[in-house]
Amino acid sequence: MKIFNIYCDESCHLENDQQQVMLLGAVWCPSDLSRSIAKRLKAIKKKHDLSPTFEIKWTKVSPAKIDFYMDILSYFFEESGLYFRALIIPDKTKLRHDAFNHDHDTWYYKMYFEMLKVLLNPHDRYHIYLDIKDSKSGEKVAKLHDVLCNNAYDFQRQIIERVQTVRSHEIEQLQLADLLIGCVLAANRNSEISGAKKALVEKMRQLSGYCLTRTTLIRERKVNLIRWQASEVSNG
């Protein structure tokens, strides 16, 4: 059995944050490559005269650091052991939780399962890491672990061995997830973004071969996207 590490993050996931588009995303890799990938990301920081503790983050993208972020993006596509999966919710305002007898939190866990389920192989093992957000993060990951294991019939937790929170500034792959999520989120918004961020979105489109706004083939591994519509909830 192979062990995979999955690093998850989210953007605009709160119910009443006045944001229309929501994204759940994950960078994943074989666990035996995790250390070497982290070292390579730190080496790119050093190349650009940045501290090893500098946090790769979409909100930090600027013209002064565009070359650095371009190198990070290029490395993701060059590294054969790194993959990205994201679930795009284009319009949260269309959600009708009351009609389906659940609240936003319950729906949130269902969406996380939708995002992660194609990554889970019953013959492998998984360690899932989420960025710690607030005091409720521990409760959230415990619930998510239960949901994922129940859906995978993994009652002994032999497949999904671990779901835990970590601090993004300490985990290079989680920082990478934040950057990729930012690119896809920006591609799905109508609002204006800076020239530097726009250049990164275009670079990701070019390297992935996808527009970043549509569902990819389910067997796509490098950049796997699913565009979820609120109307689809009636089918599930």
MARBA-3410 file (N, C-alpha, C, O; in Angstrom, 1 decimal):
236
0.8,-1.2,0.0,0.0,0.0,0.0,0.9,1.2,0.0,1.8,1.3,0.8 ~ 0.5,2.2,-0.9,1.3,3.4,-0.9,0.6,4.5,0.0,-0.6,4.4,0.1 ~ 1.4,5.4,0.6,0.9,6.4,1.4,0.9,7.7,0.6,2.0,8.1,0.0 ~ -0.2,8.5,0.6,-0.2,9.8,0.0,-0.6,10.8,1.0,-1.4,10.6,1.9 ~ 0.1,12.0,0.9,-0.3,13.2,1.7,-1.2,14.1,0.8,-0.9,14.4,-0.3
-2.3,14.5,1.4,-3.2,15.5,0.7,-3.3,16.7,1.6,-3.6,16.7,2.8 ~ -2.9,17.9,1.0,-2.9,19.1,1.7,-4.1,20.0,1.2,-4.1,20.4,0.0 ~ -5.0,20.3,2.1,-6.3,20.9,1.7,-6.4,22.3,2.2,-5.9,22.7,3.3 ~ -7.0,23.2,1.3,-7.3,24.5,1.7,-8.6,24.9,1.1,-9.2,24.2,0.2 ~ -9.1,26.1,1.4,-10.4,26.5,0.9,-10.4,28.0,0.9,-9.6,28.7,1.5
-11.3,28.6,0.1,-11.4,30.0,-0.1,-12.9,30.4,-0.2,-13.6,29.8,-1.0 ~ -13.3,31.4,0.5,-14.6,32.0,0.5,-15.7,30.9,0.8,-16.7,30.8,0.2 ~ -15.4,30.1,1.9,-16.2,29.0,2.2,-17.3,29.4,3.3,-18.2,28.6,3.5 ~ -17.3,30.6,3.8,-18.3,30.9,4.8,-19.6,31.3,4.2,-19.6,31.8,3.0 ~ -20.7,31.0,4.9,-22.0,31.1,4.2,-22.3,32.6,3.9,-22.9,32.9,2.8
-22.0,33.5,4.8,-22.4,34.9,4.6,-21.2,35.9,4.5,-21.2,36.9,5.2 ~ -20.3,35.5,3.7,-19.1,36.3,3.5,-19.2,37.3,2.3,-18.2,38.0,2.0 ~ -20.4,37.4,1.7,-20.6,38.3,0.6,-19.8,37.9,-0.7,-19.6,38.8,-1.5 ~ -19.3,36.7,-0.7,-18.5,36.3,-1.9,-19.3,35.3,-2.6,-20.0,34.4,-2.1 ~ -19.4,35.4,-3.9,-20.2,34.5,-4.8,-19.5,33.2,-5.0,-20.2,32.1,-4.9
-18.3,33.2,-5.4,-17.5,32.0,-5.8,-16.8,31.4,-4.6,-16.2,32.1,-3.8 ~ -16.9,30.1,-4.4,-16.2,29.3,-3.4,-15.4,28.2,-4.0,-15.7,27.7,-5.0 ~ -14.3,28.0,-3.3,-13.4,26.9,-3.9,-12.8,26.1,-2.7,-12.4,26.6,-1.7 ~ -12.8,24.8,-2.9,-12.1,23.8,-2.1,-11.0,23.2,-3.0,-11.3,22.8,-4.1 ~ -9.8,23.1,-2.4,-8.7,22.5,-3.3,-7.7,21.7,-2.5,-7.7,21.8,-1.2
-7.0,20.9,-3.2,-6.0,20.1,-2.5,-4.8,19.8,-3.4,-4.9,19.5,-4.6 ~ -3.6,20.0,-2.9,-2.4,19.5,-3.5,-2.1,18.2,-2.9,-2.1,18.0,-1.7 ~ -1.7,17.2,-3.7,-1.4,15.9,-3.2,-0.1,15.3,-3.8,0.2,15.6,-4.9 ~ 0.5,14.4,-3.1,1.8,13.8,-3.5,2.0,12.5,-2.7,1.5,12.4,-1.6 ~ 2.8,11.6,-3.3,3.3,10.4,-2.4,4.0,10.9,-1.2,4.8,11.8,-1.3
3.8,10.3,-0.1,4.4,10.8,1.2,5.9,10.7,1.1,6.6,11.5,1.8 ~ 6.5,9.7,0.4,7.9,9.6,0.3,8.6,10.7,-0.5,9.8,10.8,-0.5 ~ 7.8,11.5,-1.2,8.3,12.6,-2.0,8.1,14.0,-1.2,8.6,15.0,-1.7 ~ 7.4,13.9,-0.2,7.0,15.1,0.5,8.2,16.0,1.0,8.2,17.2,0.8 ~ 9.2,15.4,1.6,10.3,16.1,2.1,11.1,16.7,0.9,11.5,17.9,1.0
11.3,16.0,-0.1,12.1,16.5,-1.3,11.4,17.7,-2.0,12.0,18.6,-2.4 ~ 10.0,17.6,-2.0,9.2,18.6,-2.6,9.3,19.9,-1.8,9.5,21.0,-2.3 ~ 9.2,19.8,-0.5,9.4,20.9,0.4,10.7,21.6,0.3,10.8,22.8,0.3 ~ 11.8,20.8,0.2,13.1,21.3,0.0,13.3,22.1,-1.3,13.9,23.1,-1.3 ~ 12.6,21.6,-2.4,12.7,22.2,-3.7,12.0,23.6,-3.6,12.5,24.6,-4.2
10.8,23.6,-2.9,10.1,24.9,-2.8,10.9,25.9,-2.0,10.9,27.1,-2.3 ~ 11.6,25.4,-1.0,12.4,26.3,-0.2,13.6,26.8,-1.0,14.1,28.0,-0.9 ~ 14.1,25.9,-1.9,15.3,26.3,-2.7,14.9,27.4,-3.7,15.7,28.3,-4.0 ~ 13.6,27.4,-4.2,13.1,28.5,-5.1,13.0,29.8,-4.3,13.3,30.8,-4.9 ~ 12.6,29.7,-3.0,12.6,30.9,-2.2,14.0,31.5,-2.1,14.2,32.7,-2.2
15.0,30.6,-1.8,16.4,31.1,-1.7,16.9,31.7,-3.0,17.6,32.7,-2.9 ~ 16.6,31.1,-4.1,17.0,31.6,-5.4,16.5,33.1,-5.6,17.2,33.9,-6.2 ~ 15.3,33.4,-5.0,14.8,34.7,-5.2,15.1,35.6,-3.9,14.4,36.6,-3.7 ~ 16.1,35.2,-3.1,16.5,36.0,-2.0,15.4,36.2,-1.0,15.3,37.2,-0.3 ~ 14.6,35.1,-0.8,13.5,35.2,0.2,13.9,34.2,1.3,14.6,33.2,1.1
13.4,34.5,2.5,13.6,33.6,3.6,13.0,32.3,3.4,11.9,32.2,2.8 ~ 13.6,31.2,4.0,12.9,29.9,3.9,11.5,29.9,4.6,10.7,29.0,4.3 ~ 11.3,30.8,5.5,10.0,30.9,6.2,9.0,31.8,5.5,7.9,32.0,5.9 ~ 9.4,32.4,4.4,8.5,33.2,3.6,7.3,32.4,3.2,7.5,31.3,2.6 ~ 6.1,32.9,3.4,4.9,32.1,3.1,4.4,32.4,1.7,4.0,33.5,1.3
4.4,31.3,0.9,3.8,31.4,-0.5,2.3,31.6,-0.3,1.6,30.8,0.3 ~ 1.8,32.7,-0.9,0.4,33.0,-0.6,-0.2,33.8,-1.8,0.5,34.8,-2.2 ~ -1.4,33.5,-2.2,-2.0,34.2,-3.3,-2.1,35.7,-3.0,-1.9,36.6,-3.9 ~ -2.5,36.0,-1.8,-2.7,37.5,-1.4,-1.3,38.2,-1.4,-1.4,39.5,-1.4 ~ -0.2,37.5,-1.4,1.1,38.2,-1.4,1.6,38.4,-2.8,2.7,38.9,-3.0
0.9,37.9,-3.8,1.4,38.1,-5.2,1.5,39.5,-5.6,0.5,40.3,-5.4 ~ 2.6,40.0,-6.1,2.8,41.4,-6.4,3.8,41.5,-7.6,4.5,40.5,-7.9 ~ 3.8,42.6,-8.3,4.8,42.7,-9.4,6.2,42.5,-9.0,7.0,41.9,-9.8 ~ 6.6,42.9,-7.8,8.0,42.7,-7.3,8.3,41.2,-7.1,9.5,40.8,-7.2 ~ 7.3,40.3,-6.9,7.6,38.9,-6.7,7.1,38.0,-7.8,7.0,36.8,-7.6
6.7,38.6,-8.9,6.1,37.8,-10.0,7.0,36.7,-10.5,6.5,35.6,-10.8 ~ 8.3,37.0,-10.6,9.2,36.0,-11.1,9.3,34.8,-10.2,9.3,33.6,-10.6 ~ 9.3,35.1,-8.9,9.3,34.0,-7.9,8.0,33.2,-8.0,8.1,31.9,-8.0 ~ 6.8,33.8,-8.1,5.6,33.0,-8.2,5.5,32.3,-9.5,4.9,31.2,-9.6 ~ 6.1,32.8,-10.6,6.1,32.1,-11.9,6.9,30.8,-11.7,6.6,29.8,-12.3
8.1,31.0,-11.0,8.9,29.8,-10.8,8.2,28.7,-10.0,8.4,27.5,-10.2 ~ 7.5,29.1,-9.0,6.7,28.2,-8.1,5.7,27.4,-9.0,5.6,26.2,-8.9 ~ 5.0,28.2,-9.8,4.0,27.6,-10.7,4.6,26.6,-11.7,4.1,25.5,-11.9 ~ 5.7,27.0,-12.3,6.4,26.2,-13.2,6.9,24.9,-12.6,6.8,23.8,-13.1 ~ 7.4,25.0,-11.3,7.9,23.8,-10.6,6.7,22.8,-10.4,6.9,21.6,-10.5
5.6,23.3,-10.0,4.4,22.4,-9.8,4.2,21.6,-11.1,4.0,20.4,-11.0 ~ 4.2,22.2,-12.2,3.9,21.5,-13.5,5.1,20.6,-13.9,4.9,19.6,-14.6 ~ 6.3,20.9,-13.5,7.5,20.1,-13.8,7.6,18.9,-12.9,8.1,17.8,-13.3 ~ 7.1,19.0,-11.7,7.3,17.9,-10.7,6.2,16.8,-10.9,5.0,17.1,-10.7 ~ 6.6,15.7,-11.4,5.7,14.6,-11.7,5.0,14.0,-10.5,3.9,13.4,-10.7
5.5,14.2,-9.3,4.8,13.7,-8.2,3.8,14.6,-7.5,3.3,14.3,-6.4 ~ 3.6,15.8,-8.1,2.7,16.7,-7.5,1.4,16.8,-8.3,1.4,16.9,-9.6 ~ 0.2,16.9,-7.6,-1.1,17.0,-8.3,-2.0,18.0,-7.6,-1.8,18.3,-6.4 ~ -3.0,18.4,-8.3,-3.9,19.4,-7.8,-5.3,19.0,-8.2,-5.6,18.7,-9.3 ~ -6.2,19.2,-7.2,-7.7,18.9,-7.4,-8.5,20.0,-6.8,-8.2,20.4,-5.7
-9.5,20.5,-7.5,-10.3,21.6,-6.9,-11.7,21.4,-7.3,-12.1,20.9,-8.3 ~ -12.6,21.8,-6.3,-14.0,21.9,-6.6,-14.5,23.3,-6.6,-14.2,24.1,-5.6 ~ -15.1,23.7,-7.7,-15.5,25.1,-7.8,-17.0,25.2,-7.6,-17.8,24.5,-8.3 ~ -17.4,26.1,-6.7,-18.8,26.4,-6.5,-19.0,27.8,-7.1,-18.6,28.8,-6.4 ~ -19.5,28.0,-8.3,-19.6,29.3,-8.9,-20.5,30.3,-8.3,-20.3,31.5,-8.5
-21.5,29.8,-7.6,-22.5,30.8,-7.0,-23.1,30.3,-5.8,-24.1,29.5,-5.8 ~ -22.6,30.7,-4.6,-23.1,30.2,-3.3,-24.5,30.8,-3.1,-25.3,30.2,-2.3 ~ -24.9,31.9,-3.7,-26.2,32.4,-3.5,-27.4,31.5,-3.9,-28.5,31.8,-3.6 ~ -27.1,30.5,-4.7,-28.1,29.6,-5.2,-28.3,28.4,-4.3,-29.2,27.6,-4.6 ~ -27.6,28.4,-3.3,-27.7,27.2,-2.3,-29.0,27.3,-1.6,-29.5,28.4,-1.2
-29.7,26.1,-1.5,-31.0,26.1,-0.8,-30.9,25.0,0.3,-31.5,23.9,0.2 ~ -30.2,25.3,1.4,-30.0,24.3,2.4,-31.3,23.9,3.1,-31.5,22.7,3.3 ~ -32.2,24.8,3.3,-33.5,24.4,4.0,-34.3,23.4,3.2,-35.0,22.5,3.7 ~ -34.2,23.5,1.9,-35.0,22.6,1.0,-34.5,21.2,1.1,-35.2,20.2,0.7 ~ -33.3,21.0,1.6,-32.7,19.6,1.7,-32.4,19.2,3.1,-31.6,18.3,3.3
-33.0,19.9,4.0,-32.9,19.6,5.5,-31.5,19.4,5.9,-31.1,18.5,6.7 ~ -30.6,20.3,5.5,-29.3,20.4,6.1,-28.8,21.9,6.2,-29.4,22.7,5.6 ~ -27.8,22.1,7.0,-27.3,23.5,7.1,-26.0,23.6,6.3,-25.5,22.7,5.6 ~ -25.4,24.8,6.4,-24.2,25.1,5.6,-23.0,24.2,6.0,-22.3,23.7,5.1 ~ -22.9,23.9,7.3,-21.8,23.0,7.7,-21.9,21.6,7.1,-20.9,21.1,6.6
-23.1,21.1,7.1,-23.3,19.7,6.6,-23.0,19.7,5.1,-22.3,18.8,4.6 ~ -23.5,20.7,4.4,-23.2,20.8,3.0,-21.7,21.0,2.7,-21.1,20.4,1.8 ~ -21.0,21.7,3.6,-19.6,21.9,3.5,-18.8,20.6,3.5,-17.9,20.4,2.7 ~ -19.2,19.7,4.4,-18.5,18.4,4.5,-18.8,17.5,3.3,-18.0,16.8,2.8 ~ -20.0,17.7,2.8,-20.4,16.9,1.6,-19.5,17.4,0.4,-19.1,16.6,-0.4
-19.3,18.7,0.3,-18.5,19.2,-0.7,-17.0,18.8,-0.6,-16.3,18.5,-1.6 ~ -16.5,18.7,0.6,-15.2,18.2,0.8,-15.0,16.8,0.4,-14.0,16.4,-0.2 ~ -16.1,16.0,0.6,-16.1,14.6,0.2,-16.1,14.6,-1.3,-15.4,13.8,-1.9 ~ -16.9,15.4,-2.0,-16.9,15.5,-3.4,-15.6,15.8,-4.0,-15.1,15.2,-5.0 ~ -14.9,16.7,-3.3,-13.6,17.1,-3.8,-12.5,16.0,-3.7,-11.7,15.9,-4.5
-12.6,15.3,-2.5,-11.6,14.3,-2.2,-11.8,12.9,-2.8,-10.9,12.1,-2.9 ~ -13.1,12.6,-3.1,-13.4,11.2,-3.3,-12.7,10.5,-4.5,-12.3,9.3,-4.4 ~ -12.4,11.3,-5.5,-11.7,10.7,-6.7,-10.2,10.4,-6.4,-9.6,9.7,-7.2 ~ -9.7,11.0,-5.3,-8.3,10.8,-5.0,-8.1,9.6,-4.1,-7.0,9.1,-4.0 ~ -9.2,9.0,-3.6,-9.0,8.0,-2.6,-9.2,6.6,-3.3,-10.2,6.2,-3.8
-8.1,5.8,-3.1,-8.0,4.5,-3.7,-8.1,3.5,-2.5,-7.2,3.6,-1.6 ~ -8.9,2.5,-2.4,-9.0,1.6,-1.3,-7.8,0.8,-1.0,-7.6,0.2,0.0 ~ -6.9,0.8,-2.0,-5.7,0.0,-1.9,-4.5,0.8,-1.4,-3.4,0.3,-1.2 ~ -4.7,2.1,-1.1,-3.7,3.0,-0.6,-4.1,3.6,0.7,-5.2,3.3,1.2 ~ -3.2,4.3,1.3,-3.4,5.0,2.6,-3.2,6.5,2.4,-2.5,7.0,1.6
-3.9,7.3,3.3,-3.9,8.7,3.1,-3.8,9.4,4.4,-4.4,9.1,5.4 ~ -3.0,10.5,4.4,-2.8,11.4,5.5,-3.3,12.8,4.9,-2.7,13.3,4.0 ~ -4.3,13.3,5.5,-5.0,14.5,5.0,-4.7,15.7,6.0,-5.0,15.6,7.2 ~ -4.2,16.8,5.4,-3.9,18.0,6.3,-4.7,19.2,5.8,-4.8,19.5,4.6 ~ -5.2,19.9,6.8,-6.0,21.1,6.5,-5.4,22.3,7.2,-4.9,22.1,8.3
-5.4,23.4,6.6,-5.0,24.6,7.2,-5.8,25.0,8.4,-7.0,25.0,8.3 ~ -5.2,25.2,9.5,-5.9,25.6,10.7,-6.5,27.0,10.6,-5.7,27.9,10.2 ~ -7.8,27.2,10.8,-8.4,28.5,10.5,-8.8,29.2,11.8,-8.6,30.3,12.0 ~ -9.4,28.4,12.8,-10.0,29.0,14.0,-10.1,28.0,15.1,-9.6,26.8,14.9 ~ -10.7,28.3,16.2,-10.8,27.5,17.3,-11.7,26.2,17.0,-11.6,25.3,17.8
-12.5,26.3,16.0,-13.4,25.2,15.6,-12.7,24.2,14.7,-13.4,23.2,14.3 ~ -11.5,24.4,14.3,-10.8,23.6,13.3,-10.7,22.1,13.7,-10.9,21.2,12.9 ~ -10.4,21.9,15.0,-10.3,20.5,15.5,-11.6,19.8,15.4,-11.6,18.6,15.0 ~ -12.7,20.4,15.7,-14.0,19.8,15.6,-14.3,19.5,14.2,-14.9,18.5,13.8 ~ -13.9,20.4,13.3,-14.2,20.3,11.8,-13.5,19.1,11.3,-14.0,18.3,10.5
-12.2,18.9,11.6,-11.4,17.8,11.0,-11.9,16.5,11.5,-11.9,15.5,10.8 ~ -12.3,16.4,12.8,-12.8,15.2,13.4,-14.1,14.8,12.6,-14.3,13.6,12.3 ~ -15.0,15.7,12.3,-16.2,15.4,11.6,-15.9,15.0,10.2,-16.4,14.1,9.6 ~ -14.9,15.7,9.5,-14.5,15.4,8.2,-14.0,14.0,8.1,-14.2,13.3,7.1 ~ -13.1,13.6,9.1,-12.6,12.3,9.1,-13.7,11.2,9.2,-13.7,10.2,8.4
-14.7,11.5,10.0,-15.8,10.6,10.1,-16.6,10.4,8.8,-16.9,9.3,8.3 ~ -16.8,11.6,8.1,-17.6,11.6,6.9,-16.8,10.8,5.8,-17.4,10.0,5.1 ~ -15.5,11.1,5.7,-14.7,10.5,4.6,-14.6,9.0,4.8,-14.8,8.2,3.9 ~ -14.4,8.6,6.1,-14.3,7.1,6.4,-15.6,6.4,6.2,-15.6,5.3,5.6 ~ -16.7,7.0,6.6,-18.0,6.4,6.4,-18.4,6.2,5.0,-18.9,5.1,4.6
-18.1,7.2,4.2,-18.4,7.1,2.7,-17.5,6.1,2.0,-17.9,5.5,1.0 ~ -16.3,5.9,2.6,-15.4,4.9,1.9,-15.5,3.5,2.6,-14.7,2.6,2.3 ~ -16.4,3.4,3.5,-16.6,2.1,4.3,-15.3,1.8,5.0,-14.9,0.6,5.2 ~ -14.5,2.8,5.4,-13.3,2.6,6.1,-13.4,2.8,7.6,-12.9,3.7,8.2 ~ -14.2,1.9,8.2,-14.6,2.0,9.6,-13.4,1.8,10.5,-13.5,2.2,11.7
-12.4,1.1,10.1,-11.2,0.9,10.9,-10.1,1.9,10.6,-9.0,1.8,11.2 ~ -10.4,2.8,9.8,-9.5,3.9,9.4,-8.1,3.3,8.9,-7.1,3.8,9.3 ~ -8.2,2.4,8.1,-7.1,1.8,7.5,-6.7,2.4,6.1,-5.6,2.2,5.6 ~ -7.6,3.2,5.5,-7.4,3.9,4.3,-7.1,5.3,4.6,-6.0,5.8,4.3 ~ -8.0,6.0,5.2,-7.8,7.4,5.6,-7.3,7.4,7.0,-8.1,7.5,8.0
-6.0,7.3,7.2,-5.4,7.1,8.5,-5.5,8.3,9.3,-5.6,8.3,10.6 ~ -5.3,9.5,8.7,-5.1,10.7,9.5,-5.8,11.9,8.8,-5.7,12.1,7.6 ~ -6.5,12.7,9.5,-7.0,14.0,9.1,-6.7,14.9,10.2,-7.2,14.8,11.3 ~ -5.9,15.9,9.9,-5.5,16.8,11.0,-5.2,18.2,10.5,-5.0,18.4,9.3 ~ -5.2,19.2,11.4,-4.9,20.6,11.0,-3.4,20.8,11.2,-2.8,20.3,12.0
-2.9,21.7,10.3,-1.5,22.1,10.4,-1.5,23.6,10.1,-2.5,24.2,9.7 ~ -0.4,24.3,10.4,-0.2,25.7,10.1,0.4,25.9,8.8,1.5,25.4,8.5 ~ -0.2,26.6,7.9,0.2,26.7,6.5,1.6,27.3,6.4,2.3,26.9,5.5 ~ 2.0,28.2,7.3,3.4,28.8,7.2,4.5,27.7,7.5,5.6,28.0,7.2 ~ 4.1,26.6,8.0,5.0,25.5,8.3,5.1,24.4,7.2,6.0,23.6,7.2
4.1,24.4,6.3,3.9,23.3,5.4,4.0,23.9,3.9,3.1,24.6,3.5 ~ 5.1,23.6,3.2,5.3,24.2,1.9,4.1,23.8,0.9,3.7,24.6,0.1 ~ 3.7,22.5,1.0,2.7,22.1,0.0,1.3,22.7,0.2,0.6,23.0,-0.7 ~ 1.1,23.1,1.5,-0.2,23.8,1.8,-0.1,25.2,1.3,-1.1,25.8,0.8 ~ 1.1,25.8,1.3,1.2,27.1,0.7,1.0,27.1,-0.8,0.4,28.0,-1.4
1.5,26.0,-1.4,1.4,25.8,-2.9,-0.1,25.7,-3.2,-0.6,26.2,-4.2 ~ -0.9,24.9,-2.3,-2.3,24.8,-2.5,-3.0,26.1,-2.5,-3.9,26.4,-3.3 ~ -2.6,27.0,-1.6,-3.2,28.3,-1.5,-3.0,29.1,-2.8,-3.9,29.8,-3.3 ~ -1.8,29.0,-3.4,-1.5,29.7,-4.6,-2.3,29.2,-5.8,-2.9,30.0,-6.6 ~ -2.4,27.9,-5.9,-3.2,27.3,-7.0,-4.7,27.5,-6.9,-5.4,27.8,-7.9
-5.2,27.5,-5.6,-6.6,27.8,-5.4,-6.8,29.3,-5.8,-7.9,29.6,-6.3 ~ -5.9,30.1,-5.4,-6.1,31.6,-5.8,-6.2,31.8,-7.3,-7.0,32.6,-7.7 ~ -5.3,31.0,-8.0,-5.4,31.1,-9.5,-6.7,30.7,-10.1,-7.3,31.4,-10.9 ~ -7.2,29.6,-9.6,-8.5,29.0,-10.1,-9.6,29.9,-9.7,-10.6,30.2,-10.4 ~ -9.6,30.4,-8.4,-10.6,31.3,-7.9,-10.7,32.5,-8.8,-11.8,33.0,-9.2
-9.6,33.1,-9.1,-9.5,34.4,-9.8,-10.1,34.1,-11.3,-10.7,35.0,-11.8 ~ -9.8,32.9,-11.8,-10.2,32.6,-13.2,-11.7,32.5,-13.2,-12.4,32.7,-14.3 ~ -12.4,32.2,-12.1,-13.8,32.0,-12.0,-14.6,33.2,-11.5,-15.8,33.2,-11.4 ~ -13.9,34.3,-11.2,-14.5,35.6,-10.8,-14.5,36.6,-11.9,-13.7,36.5,-12.8 ~ -15.5,37.5,-11.9,-15.6,38.5,-12.9,-14.9,39.8,-12.4,-14.7,40.7,-13.2
-14.4,39.8,-11.2,-13.8,41.0,-10.6,-12.4,41.2,-11.2,-11.7,40.3,-11.6 ~ -12.0,42.5,-11.2,-10.6,42.8,-11.7,-9.6,42.3,-10.7,-9.8,42.4,-9.5 ~ -8.5,41.9,-11.3,-7.3,41.5,-10.4,-6.1,42.2,-11.0,-6.1,42.8,-12.1 ~ -5.0,42.2,-10.2,-3.8,42.9,-10.5,-3.2,42.3,-11.8,-3.4,41.1,-12.1 ~ -2.3,43.0,-12.4,-1.6,42.5,-13.6,-0.8,41.3,-13.2,-0.7,40.3,-14.0
-0.1,41.3,-12.1,0.7,40.1,-11.6,-0.1,38.9,-11.5,0.2,37.8,-11.9 ~ -1.3,39.0,-10.8,-2.2,37.9,-10.6,-2.7,37.4,-11.9,-2.9,36.2,-12.1 ~ -3.1,38.3,-12.8,-3.6,38.0,-14.1,-2.6,37.1,-14.9,-2.9,36.2,-15.6 ~ -1.3,37.5,-14.8,-0.3,36.8,-15.5,-0.1,35.4,-14.9,0.2,34.5,-15.7 ~ -0.3,35.2,-13.6,-0.2,33.9,-13.1,-1.4,33.0,-13.5,-1.2,31.8,-13.8
-2.6,33.6,-13.6,-3.7,32.8,-14.1,-3.5,32.4,-15.5,-3.8,31.2,-15.8 ~ -3.0,33.3,-16.3,-2.7,32.9,-17.7,-1.6,31.9,-17.8,-1.7,31.0,-18.7 ~ -0.6,31.9,-17.0,0.4,30.9,-17.0,-0.1,29.5,-16.6,0.2,28.5,-17.2 ~ -1.0,29.5,-15.6,-1.6,28.2,-15.2,-2.5,27.7,-16.3,-2.5,26.5,-16.5 ~ -3.2,28.5,-17.0,-4.0,28.1,-18.1,-3.1,27.5,-19.2,-3.4,26.4,-19.7
-2.0,28.2,-19.5,-1.1,27.7,-20.5,-0.5,26.4,-20.2,-0.4,25.4,-21.0 ~ 0.0,26.2,-18.9,0.7,25.0,-18.5,-0.2,23.8,-18.3,0.1,22.7,-18.6 ~ -1.5,24.1,-17.9,-2.4,23.0,-17.7,-3.2,22.6,-18.9,-3.6,21.5,-19.1 ~ -3.3,23.6,-19.9,-4.1,23.3,-21.1,-5.6,23.4,-20.8,-6.4,23.0,-21.7 ~ -6.0,24.0,-19.7,-7.4,24.2,-19.3,-7.7,25.6,-19.1,-6.8,26.4,-18.7
-9.0,26.0,-19.3,-9.4,27.3,-19.0,-9.6,27.6,-17.6,-9.7,28.8,-17.2 ~ -9.7,26.6,-16.7,-9.8,26.7,-15.3,-11.2,27.0,-14.8,-11.4,27.3,-13.6 ~ -12.1,27.1,-15.7,-13.5,27.4,-15.3,-14.5,26.2,-15.6,-15.7,26.3,-15.3 ~ -14.0,25.1,-16.1,-14.9,24.0,-16.5,-14.4,22.7,-15.8,-13.2,22.6,-15.4 ~ -15.2,21.7,-15.7,-14.9,20.4,-15.2,-13.9,19.7,-16.2,-14.2,19.7,-17.4
-12.9,19.2,-15.7,-12.0,18.4,-16.5,-12.4,16.9,-16.6,-13.4,16.5,-15.9 ~ -11.8,16.1,-17.4,-12.0,14.7,-17.3,-11.7,14.2,-15.9,-10.7,14.6,-15.3 ~ -12.5,13.2,-15.5,-12.3,12.7,-14.1,-11.0,12.0,-13.9,-10.5,12.0,-12.8 ~ -10.4,11.5,-15.0,-9.1,10.8,-14.8,-7.9,11.7,-15.0,-6.8,11.3,-15.0 ~ -8.2,13.0,-15.2,-7.1,14.0,-15.3,-6.4,14.1,-13.9,-7.1,14.2,-12.9
-5.1,14.0,-13.9,-4.4,13.9,-12.6,-3.7,15.2,-12.2,-3.8,15.7,-11.1 ~ -3.0,15.9,-13.2,-2.2,17.0,-12.8,-3.1,18.2,-12.3,-2.9,18.7,-11.2 ~ -4.1,18.6,-13.0,-5.0,19.7,-12.6,-6.4,19.1,-12.9,-6.9,19.2,-14.0 ~ -7.0,18.6,-11.8,-8.3,18.0,-11.9,-9.3,19.0,-11.3,-9.3,19.3,-10.1 ~ -10.3,19.4,-12.1,-11.3,20.4,-11.6,-12.7,19.8,-11.8,-13.0,19.1,-12.7
-13.6,20.2,-10.8,-15.0,19.9,-11.0,-15.8,21.2,-10.7,-15.6,21.8,-9.6 ~ -16.6,21.6,-11.6,-17.5,22.7,-11.4,-18.8,22.3,-11.0,-19.5,21.6,-11.7 ~ -19.2,22.6,-9.7,-20.4,22.1,-9.1,-21.5,23.1,-9.2,-21.2,24.3,-8.8 ~ -22.6,22.8,-9.6,-23.8,23.7,-9.6,-24.8,23.4,-8.5,-25.1,22.2,-8.3 ~ -25.3,24.4,-7.9,-26.3,24.2,-6.8,-27.5,23.4,-7.3,-28.0,22.6,-6.4
-27.9,23.5,-8.5,-29.0,22.7,-9.0,-28.8,21.2,-8.9,-29.7,20.4,-8.9 ~ -27.5,20.8,-9.0,-27.1,19.4,-9.0,-27.4,18.7,-7.6,-27.4,17.5,-7.6 ~ -27.6,19.5,-6.6,-27.8,18.9,-5.3,-29.0,18.0,-5.2,-29.1,17.1,-4.4 ~ -30.0,18.3,-6.1,-31.2,17.5,-6.1,-31.0,16.1,-6.6,-31.8,15.2,-6.5 ~ -29.8,15.9,-7.3,-29.5,14.6,-7.8,-28.7,13.7,-6.8,-28.5,12.5,-7.1
-28.3,14.3,-5.7,-27.4,13.6,-4.8,-28.0,13.5,-3.4,-27.4,12.9,-2.5
END
